């Protein structure tokens, strides 16, 4: 017998309900709401063993049977997904259609045909699957299907008021540890009934210690005296987007006079970008609303400190330097290790660090109305220590193009590029020299032949020596691209082979004027040694003579050899 009245759940309400059950099942998942340009994705779940691979859950609320119009919408979603994959770097392992209709055999075959030319595995998650999920997540059903929101809020208010002794008769005679014993079963019931949050309640003999609050909490609250003991309530989200689905909100009022322009700007930056701000006690007063219980208290003055926590799981994005037509010139990856937005909802501030740590960008984006945004940014480039060439090559190419008349573009992994993230009016010229890009390119190409990871050194120390090393590295890499290193003057090459008489080598040269020589080219480049694959070539127009070493060994001295610098030599009878 059905437990969910699918007939009564329509459109966004049904899709939100289904998405929350999937997010509870996969807490690291993210939701993409069904708006134009969403890439045909509703819930995206990262595959644990590959940070660039995802499982996709496409949610539809069709019921009780699949109509031809429904099939057209499903096909369109699949096409959008394939378009998204084509223009981004994401890999999709599995695609799930989630809809409260069990498929026929023909339905499943049709669905698989939408992805027949791909490696994506396709699954139909129907009525049976969703009923099983509903049985597993009864708390989600209660709040989002059976209208249990008001009951849940009363449970939260009762638990918080009990913990703070506000709803306990004769509370003057009740100790904090007794209140803890009374509140604990209320929070245990909340943990079973709250679809978004888990409440961890503990009793501490000492004073509040904010340094011990874990990063995973949505909020923490200490109840008790400053000297202790205290009761601590940590509220943990049950899935990544819990705070989006049910924000924990509070309110407080303050006024900053015109005589404090710097503080006014700090407050405005907080409202727009979520910047850290401290309001002195003389400017903050009014009512404070407890974000859990909903109860309010009045204060005549209190210092207010608001700050953003750094993200412990940074998001990875690609930034592109593009020309005025949008053509990609260079790109590289950044980690967004801090992201904040103000309560006005009109701005974002992001701090981004490149993979090597060489580039740090702080970017502010603000809405200016009519769907338009303005962006400003500043960036720092750190050349203070050696960095691996394979990691900084793309970053240097990106920096080289990050100037007028180009622009910076964010390539979001799911929705493609947002053009004009930042127009580079304040950057009139490249911030890195072209030779740095060429050197990074050269070391990148030579890395496969090097004995250690090659590093770009610090250019500020011994600058002339550094430039010589750069020119040498670029020249050596040129050999890989069809270039030649010609030996000047009249070079002499010593050939010694224990099993070959030196005079026979001289005789052969005298007879033919040539020899086949196997060369092994080695050069010290940057912090390592580059060894090219051995090559066999014919040396012509040479002369030879016999000479002797101090220990009596004889060897052949070859003159007039041109070609790659030779470190070790073997003579060959034929090529």
FENJORA-V989356 format. One record per residue. RES is the residue in one letter. SS is DSSP state (a for helix, b for strand, c for the rest). PHI is phi in degrees with one decimal (NA if undefined). NEAR is the number of other C-alpha atoms within 12 Angstrom. Layout:
res,ss,phi,near
RES,SS,PHI,NEAR
RES,SS,PHI,NEAR
//
This chain:
res,ss,phi,near
X,c,NA,9
X,c,-67.4,15
X,c,-101.4,21
X,c,-111.9,28
X,c,-79.3,21
X,c,-60.6,29
X,c,-60.2,19
X,c,-90.1,15
X,c,-92.2,24
X,c,-125.8,21
X,a,49.3,19
X,a,-63.7,19
X,a,-63.0,22
X,a,-66.0,30
X,a,-66.7,32
X,a,-64.0,32
X,a,-59.4,39
X,a,-64.4,44
X,a,-64.1,44
X,a,-67.2,43
X,a,-63.3,41
X,a,-67.1,41
X,a,-67.4,35
X,a,-66.6,33
X,a,-70.3,26
X,c,-127.5,26
X,c,-60.6,25
X,c,-85.8,26
X,c,-70.5,30
X,b,-127.8,30
X,b,-103.5,38
X,c,-116.4,27
X,c,-68.7,23
X,c,-73.7,23
X,c,-120.0,14
X,c,-59.0,12
X,c,86.8,23
X,c,-79.6,27
X,c,75.4,34
X,c,71.0,36
X,c,-119.2,42
X,c,-108.3,38
X,b,-129.3,42
X,b,-116.3,40
X,b,-118.8,37
X,b,-68.2,26
X,b,-82.3,20
X,c,-60.7,15
X,c,-92.2,9
X,b,-152.0,14
X,b,-68.0,20
X,b,-105.4,23
X,b,-116.0,24
X,b,-137.8,33
X,b,-104.7,34
X,b,-113.2,44
X,b,-115.5,43
X,b,-91.5,42
X,b,-100.1,42
X,c,-130.0,43
X,c,-103.3,33
X,c,-59.9,31
X,c,-169.1,25
X,c,-96.1,21
X,c,-139.0,21
X,c,-86.5,23
X,c,-97.3,14
X,a,-62.0,12
X,a,-64.8,12
X,a,-63.3,20
X,a,-63.0,22
X,a,-64.5,16
X,a,-68.6,22
X,a,-63.6,33
X,a,-61.9,24
X,a,-64.5,22
X,a,-63.0,34
X,a,-63.0,36
X,a,-64.3,23
X,a,-62.8,28
X,a,-62.0,40
X,a,-62.6,31
X,a,-65.0,22
X,a,-62.8,27
X,a,-61.5,29
X,a,-66.1,19
X,a,-99.7,19
X,c,-128.3,24
X,c,-96.0,25
X,c,-75.5,33
X,b,-116.8,30
X,b,-110.5,35
X,b,-89.9,28
X,b,-135.4,27
X,b,-123.4,37
X,b,-111.5,37
X,b,-89.1,42
X,b,-110.7,39
X,c,-153.1,37
X,c,-75.8,36
X,c,-138.1,29
X,c,-73.9,25
X,c,-84.1,25
X,c,-86.8,14
X,a,-61.0,11
X,a,-67.1,13
X,a,-61.9,26
X,a,-65.6,23
X,a,-63.1,16
X,a,-62.6,20
X,a,-62.6,31
X,a,-63.4,26
X,a,-66.7,20
X,c,-66.8,29
X,c,-123.8,27
X,c,-65.5,15
X,c,-97.0,10
X,c,-126.2,20
X,c,-95.0,16
X,c,-76.7,26
X,b,-81.3,24
X,b,-115.4,29
X,b,-135.3,29
X,b,-108.0,34
X,b,-102.0,30
X,c,-104.5,32
X,a,-58.0,30
X,a,-60.7,21
X,a,-61.3,25
X,a,-70.3,38
X,a,-64.8,27
X,a,-64.8,23
X,a,-65.1,29
X,a,-64.9,34
X,a,-66.8,19
X,a,-76.9,20
X,c,-116.3,30
X,a,-64.9,27
X,a,-65.6,32
X,a,-68.0,38
X,a,-61.5,35
X,a,-60.5,25
X,a,-81.1,28
X,a,-100.0,34
X,c,-116.4,29
X,c,-100.3,21
X,c,56.9,16
X,c,-93.0,20
X,a,-60.6,22
X,a,-65.2,15
X,a,-62.7,18
X,a,-64.1,31
X,a,-63.4,25
X,a,-67.3,21
X,a,-63.2,28
X,a,-64.1,33
X,a,-61.6,28
X,a,-65.4,29
X,a,-65.0,35
X,a,-68.1,40
X,a,-66.4,29
X,a,-67.2,32
X,a,-61.7,40
X,c,-93.1,35
X,c,70.0,29
X,c,-78.1,22
X,c,-116.1,21
X,c,-102.9,23
X,c,-59.7,12
X,c,52.8,11
X,a,-64.6,17
X,a,-61.6,14
X,a,-95.9,12
X,c,-102.9,20
X,c,-82.8,24
X,a,-66.4,31
X,a,-68.6,27
X,a,-70.2,21
X,a,-62.5,34
X,a,-60.0,33
X,a,-62.6,22
X,a,-75.8,25
X,a,-81.6,36
X,a,-56.4,27
X,a,-64.6,22
X,a,-67.4,29
X,a,-72.0,33
X,a,-63.2,21
X,a,-67.6,22
X,a,-60.6,30
X,a,-60.5,27
X,a,-81.7,23
X,a,-105.4,30
X,c,-89.8,38
X,c,-74.3,40
X,c,-104.2,36
X,b,-130.2,40
X,b,-116.5,28
X,b,-109.5,35
X,b,-108.8,32
X,b,-112.8,33
X,b,-138.1,29
X,b,-111.3,29
X,b,-119.8,24
X,c,-76.4,19
X,c,-95.9,19
X,c,-76.4,20
X,c,-60.9,25
X,c,-131.0,21
X,a,-69.0,17
X,a,-67.4,9
X,a,-92.8,15
X,c,-71.1,22
X,c,-69.0,18
X,c,-68.8,20
X,c,-79.7,24
X,b,-78.0,26
X,b,-82.4,32
X,b,-163.3,29
X,b,-129.9,31
X,b,-142.1,29
X,b,-107.3,32
X,b,-120.4,35
X,b,138.2,26
X,c,-86.2,18
X,c,-61.2,15
X,c,-88.6,14
X,c,93.8,19
X,c,-73.5,22
X,b,-139.3,29
X,b,-107.6,37
X,b,-114.6,36
X,b,-120.6,35
X,b,-103.0,30
X,b,-109.2,34
X,b,-105.5,28
X,b,-69.9,32
X,c,-79.3,36
X,c,-155.1,32
X,c,-58.7,30
X,c,-99.3,31
X,a,-59.6,31
X,a,-67.4,21
X,a,-74.8,19
X,a,-74.6,24
X,c,-144.5,24
X,c,-62.5,16
X,c,-94.8,25
X,c,-116.3,18
X,c,-139.6,19
X,c,-145.3,22
X,c,-153.3,27
X,c,-118.0,22
X,b,-154.8,26
X,c,-134.9,22
X,c,-109.3,23
X,c,-72.3,17
X,c,-64.2,11
X,c,-74.4,11
X,c,-121.4,15
X,a,-63.9,12
X,a,-66.4,16
X,a,-68.4,22
X,a,-60.6,21
X,a,-65.0,22
X,a,-62.3,24
X,a,-66.6,32
X,a,-64.6,24
X,a,-65.4,31
X,a,-65.3,30
X,a,-63.0,26
X,a,-88.5,26
X,a,-112.9,35
X,c,76.8,31
X,c,-65.6,30
X,c,-62.3,27
X,b,-152.4,24
X,b,-122.4,25
X,b,-101.8,30
X,c,-59.4,21
X,a,-59.2,19
X,a,-69.7,18
X,a,-107.3,26
X,b,-114.6,25
X,c,-159.2,23
X,b,120.7,22
X,b,-108.0,20
X,b,-116.7,25
X,b,-98.3,19
X,c,-63.6,24
X,c,-68.3,25
X,c,-98.4,35
X,c,-82.0,28
X,c,82.1,23
X,c,-76.8,23
X,b,-117.6,18
X,b,-133.1,18
X,b,-104.4,17
X,b,-125.6,20
X,c,-80.8,17
X,c,-159.4,21
X,c,-163.9,21
X,c,-78.6,20
X,b,-115.3,25
X,b,-119.2,18
X,b,-125.7,22
X,c,-145.4,23
X,c,-103.8,22
X,c,-83.0,22
X,c,-70.5,19
X,c,-71.3,19
X,c,-87.9,14
X,c,-121.9,17
X,c,-61.7,20
X,b,-85.9,25
X,b,-107.1,29
X,b,-130.7,32
X,b,-111.7,34
X,b,-106.3,43
X,b,-121.8,38
X,b,-94.9,41
X,b,-125.2,35
X,c,-83.7,23
X,c,-64.9,21
X,c,-87.8,14
X,c,92.8,23
X,c,-69.2,18
X,b,-70.9,26
X,b,-103.3,25
X,b,-164.9,29
X,b,-153.5,31
X,b,-158.1,36
X,b,-96.6,36
X,b,-132.0,35
X,b,-102.6,29
X,b,-85.8,30
X,b,-92.6,27
X,b,-152.2,30
X,b,-140.0,33
X,b,-143.2,33
X,b,-139.5,29
X,c,-82.7,30
X,c,-65.7,21
X,c,-71.0,18
X,c,72.4,19
X,c,-104.6,27
X,b,-152.7,31
X,b,-138.7,31
X,b,-125.1,33
X,b,-127.4,37
X,b,-108.1,34
X,b,-123.1,36
X,b,-125.0,32
X,b,-67.5,36
X,c,-57.0,29
X,c,-82.6,29
X,c,85.5,26
X,c,-74.5,33
X,b,-115.6,33
X,b,-125.9,28
X,b,-121.7,32
X,b,-111.0,28
X,b,-126.6,33
X,b,-113.3,31
X,b,-124.7,32
X,b,-134.8,29
X,b,-72.7,22
X,b,-116.3,14
X,b,94.5,10
X,c,57.3,7
X,c,74.2,9
X,b,-103.0,16
X,b,-132.1,21
X,b,-113.8,23
X,b,-133.1,31
X,b,-128.5,27
X,b,-155.9,28
X,b,-133.4,24
X,b,-139.7,24
X,b,-122.8,21
X,b,-118.1,23
X,c,-106.3,24
X,c,-102.8,25
X,c,-76.8,16
X,c,-148.8,17
X,c,-62.8,24
X,b,-136.6,29
X,b,-64.1,32
X,a,-61.9,35
X,a,-66.6,27
X,a,-93.7,29
X,a,-99.4,39
X,a,-56.1,38
X,a,-65.1,35
X,a,-67.7,40
X,a,-67.6,41
X,a,-61.6,34
X,a,-62.3,38
X,a,-63.3,41
X,a,-60.2,32
X,c,-95.0,37
X,c,-87.1,39
X,c,-160.0,27
X,c,-57.5,23
X,c,-97.2,23
X,c,-79.9,34
X,b,-144.1,38
X,b,-102.2,42
X,b,-126.5,37
X,b,-92.0,35
X,b,-100.8,32
X,b,-72.0,28
X,c,-67.6,31
X,c,-110.4,38
X,c,-117.0,30
X,b,80.1,27
X,b,-76.4,28
X,b,-104.4,23
X,b,-71.8,29
X,b,61.7,29
X,b,-61.9,30
X,b,-152.7,35
X,b,-85.5,32
X,c,-92.2,30
X,c,-66.8,19
X,c,-91.5,20
X,c,-122.5,24
X,c,-74.0,16
X,c,-141.2,18
X,c,-58.2,23
X,c,-90.9,26
X,c,-129.7,28
X,c,-77.4,18
X,a,-63.3,20
X,a,-63.8,25
X,a,-66.7,35
X,a,-66.2,30
X,a,-63.3,29
X,a,-66.1,42
X,a,-61.6,38
X,a,-59.3,35
X,a,-65.3,38
X,a,-64.3,45
X,a,-59.9,32
X,a,-68.1,29
X,a,-82.4,38
X,a,-57.6,33
X,a,-63.6,22
X,a,-108.0,27
X,b,-95.9,29
X,c,-85.6,20
X,c,-141.2,21
X,c,-60.6,25
X,c,-80.1,34
X,b,-116.7,36
X,b,-87.1,41
X,c,-78.1,30
X,c,-83.6,24
X,c,-71.0,27
X,c,-73.5,16
X,c,-91.7,14
X,c,49.9,12
X,a,-59.2,13
X,a,-63.5,13
X,a,-63.0,16
X,a,-63.6,23
X,a,-65.4,22
X,a,-62.2,18
X,a,-63.9,30
X,a,-63.9,33
X,a,-60.8,23
X,a,-64.9,25
X,a,-61.6,39
X,a,-65.4,30
X,a,-66.2,29
X,a,-63.2,39
X,a,-63.8,36
X,a,-61.1,22
X,a,-63.8,27
X,a,-69.3,27
X,c,-101.5,15
X,c,92.6,11
X,c,-79.2,14
X,c,-131.2,17
X,c,-116.2,23
X,c,-90.4,18
X,c,-81.0,17
X,c,-90.7,14
X,c,71.7,10
X,c,-118.4,14
X,c,-68.1,21
X,b,-118.9,21
X,b,-119.8,32
X,b,-90.4,31
X,b,-116.9,38
X,c,-127.8,27
X,c,-132.9,21
X,c,-56.3,13
X,c,-93.6,14
X,c,-123.8,20
X,c,-67.6,20
X,a,-59.1,27
X,a,-65.2,22
X,a,-66.0,23
X,a,-67.7,37
X,a,-62.5,31
X,a,-62.9,19
X,a,-64.8,26
X,a,-64.8,29
X,a,-63.3,19
X,a,-78.1,16
X,a,-109.8,18
X,c,72.3,22
X,b,-151.6,28
X,b,-149.1,35
X,b,-87.6,25
X,b,-122.3,33
X,b,-94.1,27
X,b,-107.7,29
X,b,-126.4,22
X,c,-96.4,28
X,b,-128.6,25
X,b,-146.1,28
X,b,-82.8,26
X,b,-131.3,37
X,c,53.1,40
X,c,-99.8,26
X,b,-138.4,25
X,b,-117.4,24
X,b,-100.9,33
X,b,-119.3,29
X,c,-78.2,28
X,c,-59.4,18
X,c,-63.8,20
X,b,-136.4,23
X,b,-107.6,23
X,b,-139.9,25
X,b,-98.9,25
X,b,-95.2,29
X,b,-117.8,23
X,c,67.0,18
X,c,-106.4,29
X,b,-124.1,29
X,b,-144.7,34
X,b,-145.4,25
X,b,-97.7,26
X,b,-137.0,23
X,b,-127.6,17
X,c,-86.1,13
X,c,-64.4,8
X,c,-89.6,8
X,c,94.3,9
X,c,-69.1,18
X,b,-99.9,25
X,b,-146.5,28
X,b,-97.3,33
X,b,-108.0,28
X,b,-101.1,35
X,b,-120.5,28
X,c,86.3,25
X,c,-83.4,34
X,c,-120.1,26
X,c,140.6,27
X,c,-62.8,36
X,c,-57.4,28
X,c,-108.4,30
X,c,-103.8,22
X,b,-129.2,22
X,b,-132.2,27
X,b,-129.8,29
X,b,-95.0,34
X,b,-115.9,22
X,c,-72.1,16
X,c,-155.3,14
X,c,-77.2,13
//
